[in-house]
């Protein structure tokens, strides 16, 4: 009787063993790792990808305006590109390397309008309802004032504080759409880094653009990108733009400024840039995926041993 009971007991233990093994703590598998990665992306503040507007015939111009005024401050303004206007300056720039046309060809106005419509018609990352100070915002885990490629809009003006820098970091398309004016403080800079190209940067404000003055003539750009602004564009003394001042229907005002049409290779118009991730976010993703891979491998090894 004792032997019979012992055998029954051993059989019960053996039959219960698989059920006991199922009670081991659950481990992170590939589906959970993917879900976790998606969660990280959703919470990382990834910028909306931007599409490059097609500038058409305006692409060769440093200045497009209905009225162009130029200060008589020495040294004189230099424009490396074409210039067009209906009403020209009393004192023209010291140097214009391209063609001067008066009035502007009608097609330049049509192309500027189409480019503005393309920029304003795409989804953007909304930075806030009021005025936004670009040197103070943090996007996708980057330091304040360091902005990855993407489309950005605001309900009010976009500002850059005097003597500060805004860095556009990484190759891709940048579109900025202030709901008001675009204003940069004196001696501030917009810097291109890590493959960013001035041809791929577009500023499309609702209000007028004012680029701050500089204490001294700068051999390097103090602002970068294509400004499309029929409300008018004003350059402070010694402002240095690598880009285009496109204000068909408005006024462009320069004061010993330097304007250079970009020569860097741009992304084709109409092509979208990929959403930007900061290095910190990419490192977090890599870490979680690596841990998930190690745990999954260990689980498979233990399963074979069992």
C-alpha positions as CSV (number, residue, x, y, z in Angstrom):
1,X,0.0,0.0,0.0
2,X,2.9,2.3,0.9
3,X,4.7,1.5,-2.4
4,X,1.5,2.1,-4.4
5,X,1.0,5.5,-2.7
6,X,4.6,6.5,-3.3
7,X,4.3,5.7,-7.0
8,X,1.2,7.8,-7.2
9,X,2.9,10.6,-5.5
10,X,5.9,10.4,-7.9
11,X,3.5,10.4,-10.9
12,X,1.7,13.5,-9.6
13,X,4.9,15.3,-9.0
14,X,6.1,14.5,-12.6
15,X,2.8,15.5,-14.1
16,X,2.8,18.7,-12.2
17,X,6.4,19.7,-13.2
18,X,5.5,21.3,-16.6
19,X,2.8,23.4,-14.8
20,X,5.4,24.5,-12.3
21,X,7.8,25.6,-15.1
22,X,5.1,27.9,-16.5
23,X,5.1,29.8,-13.2
24,X,8.6,31.2,-13.9
25,X,8.6,35.1,-14.2
26,X,7.8,36.3,-17.7
27,X,10.6,37.9,-19.7
28,X,10.8,40.7,-22.2
29,X,10.3,39.2,-25.7
30,X,10.5,40.8,-29.1
31,X,6.8,42.0,-29.2
32,X,7.3,43.7,-25.9
33,X,10.6,45.2,-27.0
34,X,9.0,46.6,-30.2
35,X,6.1,48.1,-28.1
36,X,8.6,49.7,-25.8
37,X,10.5,51.2,-28.7
38,X,7.3,52.6,-30.2
39,X,6.5,54.1,-26.8
40,X,9.9,55.8,-26.6
41,X,9.4,57.2,-30.1
42,X,6.0,58.5,-29.2
43,X,7.4,60.3,-26.2
44,X,10.6,61.6,-27.7
45,X,9.2,64.8,-29.4
46,X,10.2,63.7,-32.9
47,X,9.8,66.6,-35.3
48,X,7.3,66.3,-38.2
49,X,9.2,65.6,-41.5
50,X,9.3,68.6,-43.9
51,X,8.9,68.8,-47.6
52,X,11.1,71.2,-49.6
53,X,9.1,73.9,-51.5
54,X,10.0,74.3,-55.1
55,X,11.5,77.8,-55.6
56,X,11.2,77.6,-59.4
57,X,12.6,80.7,-61.2
58,X,13.3,82.5,-57.9
59,X,16.1,80.1,-57.1
60,X,18.8,82.2,-58.8
61,X,17.8,85.4,-56.9
62,X,19.4,86.9,-53.8
63,X,16.8,89.6,-53.8
64,X,13.2,89.6,-55.1
65,X,11.2,92.7,-54.2
66,X,8.7,95.2,-55.4
67,X,10.6,97.9,-53.7
68,X,14.3,97.6,-52.9
69,X,16.0,100.1,-50.7
70,X,19.7,100.2,-49.8
71,X,21.4,102.3,-47.2
72,X,24.4,104.4,-48.2
73,X,26.4,103.1,-45.3
74,X,30.0,102.1,-46.2
75,X,31.0,99.4,-46.9
76,X,28.2,98.8,-49.4
77,X,25.9,95.9,-49.8
78,X,27.1,92.8,-51.7
79,X,24.6,90.5,-53.4
80,X,26.0,87.3,-54.9
81,X,23.1,86.3,-57.1
82,X,20.4,87.9,-59.2
83,X,18.3,90.9,-58.1
84,X,14.9,92.2,-59.3
85,X,12.6,95.0,-58.2
86,X,10.0,97.4,-59.5
87,X,11.3,100.4,-57.6
88,X,15.1,100.3,-57.2
89,X,17.4,101.8,-54.6
90,X,18.8,105.3,-55.0
91,X,22.2,103.9,-54.2
92,X,22.5,100.4,-55.6
93,X,24.6,97.7,-53.9
94,X,28.3,97.9,-54.4
95,X,28.4,94.5,-56.0
96,X,25.7,92.3,-57.7
97,X,27.3,89.2,-59.3
98,X,24.1,88.1,-61.1
99,X,21.6,89.8,-63.4
100,X,19.5,92.8,-62.4
101,X,16.0,92.9,-63.7
102,X,13.4,95.6,-63.3
103,X,10.6,94.9,-62.9
104,X,10.7,91.4,-61.6
105,X,9.4,88.8,-64.1
106,X,5.8,87.9,-63.3
107,X,6.8,84.2,-63.0
108,X,8.9,85.0,-60.0
109,X,5.8,86.1,-58.2
110,X,3.9,83.0,-59.2
111,X,6.7,80.8,-58.1
112,X,7.1,82.5,-54.8
113,X,3.4,82.2,-54.1
114,X,3.5,78.5,-55.0
115,X,6.5,77.9,-52.7
116,X,4.7,79.6,-49.8
117,X,1.6,77.5,-50.4
118,X,3.7,74.4,-50.4
119,X,5.4,75.3,-47.1
120,X,2.1,76.4,-45.4
121,X,0.2,73.4,-46.6
122,X,2.2,70.7,-44.9
123,X,1.9,69.3,-41.4
124,X,4.2,70.8,-38.8
125,X,5.3,70.4,-35.3
126,X,3.5,73.1,-33.4
127,X,5.8,74.9,-31.0
128,X,3.3,77.1,-29.1
129,X,0.4,79.5,-29.4
130,X,2.4,82.7,-28.7
131,X,5.8,84.1,-29.6
132,X,8.5,81.4,-29.6
133,X,12.1,82.0,-28.8
134,X,14.0,79.6,-30.9
135,X,17.3,79.7,-28.9
136,X,15.4,78.5,-25.8
137,X,13.3,75.6,-27.1
138,X,14.4,72.0,-26.9
139,X,13.3,69.5,-29.6
140,X,13.7,65.7,-29.6
141,X,16.1,65.7,-26.6
142,X,18.5,68.2,-28.1
143,X,20.0,71.1,-26.1
144,X,18.1,74.3,-26.2
145,X,18.5,76.1,-29.6
146,X,19.7,73.0,-31.4
147,X,17.1,72.1,-34.0
148,X,16.9,68.9,-36.1
149,X,15.4,68.8,-39.6
150,X,11.6,69.1,-39.7
151,X,8.7,71.5,-40.1
152,X,7.9,73.9,-37.2
153,X,5.1,76.4,-36.8
154,X,4.0,78.8,-34.1
155,X,0.9,80.8,-33.4
156,X,2.9,84.0,-32.9
157,X,6.3,85.4,-33.9
158,X,9.6,83.4,-33.9
159,X,12.4,85.2,-32.2
160,X,16.2,84.7,-31.6
161,X,17.6,86.5,-28.6
162,X,20.5,89.0,-29.1
163,X,24.0,87.5,-29.0
164,X,22.7,83.9,-29.0
165,X,23.0,81.1,-31.5
166,X,20.4,78.8,-33.1
167,X,22.0,75.6,-34.6
168,X,20.3,73.7,-37.4
169,X,21.8,70.3,-37.0
170,X,21.8,67.5,-39.6
171,X,21.1,67.0,-43.3
172,X,17.4,67.4,-44.3
173,X,14.7,69.9,-44.9
174,X,13.9,72.7,-42.4
175,X,10.7,74.7,-42.6
176,X,9.8,77.4,-40.1
177,X,6.4,79.0,-40.2
178,X,5.9,81.8,-37.7
179,X,2.3,82.9,-37.2
180,X,3.7,86.4,-36.8
181,X,7.0,88.1,-37.5
182,X,10.5,86.6,-37.8
183,X,12.9,88.7,-35.7
184,X,16.5,88.1,-34.8
185,X,18.4,90.1,-32.1
186,X,21.6,92.0,-32.8
187,X,24.7,89.8,-33.0
188,X,22.7,86.6,-33.1
189,X,23.5,83.7,-35.5
190,X,21.8,80.8,-37.2
191,X,24.5,78.2,-37.6
192,X,24.4,75.1,-39.9
193,X,26.0,72.0,-38.5
194,X,26.4,68.3,-39.2
195,X,25.5,68.5,-42.9
196,X,22.7,71.1,-42.8
197,X,22.5,73.1,-46.1
198,X,21.2,76.7,-46.4
199,X,19.4,75.7,-49.6
200,X,17.2,73.3,-47.5
201,X,16.1,75.9,-44.9
202,X,12.9,77.9,-45.5
203,X,11.5,80.7,-43.4
204,X,7.9,81.6,-44.2
205,X,6.5,84.1,-41.7
206,X,3.1,85.7,-41.7
207,X,4.6,89.0,-40.5
208,X,7.6,90.9,-41.6
209,X,11.2,89.7,-41.2
210,X,13.9,91.7,-39.4
211,X,17.5,90.4,-39.2
212,X,19.4,92.0,-36.4
213,X,22.5,94.2,-36.9
214,X,26.0,93.1,-36.1
215,X,28.8,95.1,-34.4
216,X,31.3,94.3,-37.1
217,X,31.4,93.0,-40.7
218,X,31.1,89.2,-40.5
219,X,33.0,87.0,-43.0
220,X,30.6,84.2,-42.1
221,X,26.8,84.1,-42.3
222,X,24.8,85.5,-39.4
223,X,21.6,84.0,-40.8
224,X,20.9,81.0,-43.1
225,X,18.1,79.9,-45.3
226,X,15.5,81.1,-47.8
227,X,13.2,83.9,-46.5
228,X,9.8,83.9,-48.3
229,X,8.0,87.0,-47.0
230,X,5.8,89.3,-49.0
231,X,5.3,91.4,-45.8
232,X,8.9,92.6,-46.2
233,X,12.5,91.8,-45.2
234,X,14.8,94.2,-43.4
235,X,18.6,93.6,-42.9
236,X,20.3,95.2,-40.0
237,X,23.7,96.8,-40.4
238,X,26.3,94.1,-41.4
239,X,23.8,91.3,-41.5
240,X,25.1,88.4,-43.6
241,X,22.7,86.0,-45.2
242,X,23.5,82.8,-47.0
243,X,20.1,82.2,-48.6
244,X,17.6,84.3,-50.5
245,X,15.5,87.3,-49.6
246,X,12.3,86.7,-51.6
247,X,9.7,89.4,-51.0
248,X,7.7,89.7,-54.3
249,X,5.0,92.3,-53.6
250,X,6.9,93.7,-50.6
251,X,10.0,95.7,-49.7
252,X,13.6,94.5,-49.1
253,X,15.9,96.9,-47.2
254,X,19.6,96.3,-46.8
255,X,22.3,98.2,-44.9
256,X,25.9,97.1,-45.7
257,X,24.5,93.6,-45.9
258,X,25.9,90.5,-47.6
259,X,23.5,88.1,-49.4
260,X,24.9,85.0,-51.0
261,X,22.7,82.5,-52.9
262,X,23.6,79.1,-51.4
263,X,26.0,76.8,-53.4
264,X,25.6,73.7,-51.3
265,X,23.8,70.6,-52.7
266,X,20.2,70.7,-51.6
267,X,17.6,68.0,-51.2
268,X,15.3,67.9,-54.3
269,X,12.2,70.0,-54.0
270,X,9.1,68.0,-53.1
271,X,11.1,65.4,-51.3
272,X,10.4,64.8,-47.6
273,X,13.1,64.5,-45.0
274,X,12.8,61.7,-42.4
275,X,11.7,62.6,-38.9
276,X,14.7,63.5,-36.8
277,X,15.8,61.7,-33.7
278,X,18.4,63.0,-31.3
279,X,21.5,60.9,-30.4
280,X,20.1,60.4,-26.9
281,X,16.9,58.9,-28.2
282,X,18.7,56.7,-30.7
283,X,21.0,55.4,-27.9
284,X,18.0,54.6,-25.7
285,X,16.4,52.6,-28.5
286,X,19.7,50.7,-29.2
287,X,20.1,49.9,-25.6
288,X,16.5,48.5,-25.2
289,X,16.7,46.5,-28.4
290,X,20.1,45.1,-27.3
291,X,18.7,44.1,-23.9
292,X,15.7,42.5,-25.6
293,X,18.0,40.5,-27.9
294,X,20.1,39.2,-25.0
295,X,17.1,38.2,-22.9
296,X,15.5,36.4,-25.9
297,X,18.7,34.5,-26.7
298,X,19.0,33.5,-23.0
299,X,15.4,32.3,-23.0
300,X,15.9,30.2,-26.1
301,X,19.0,28.6,-24.6
302,X,17.2,27.7,-21.4
303,X,14.3,26.2,-23.4
304,X,16.7,23.9,-25.3
305,X,18.3,22.8,-22.0
306,X,14.9,22.1,-20.5
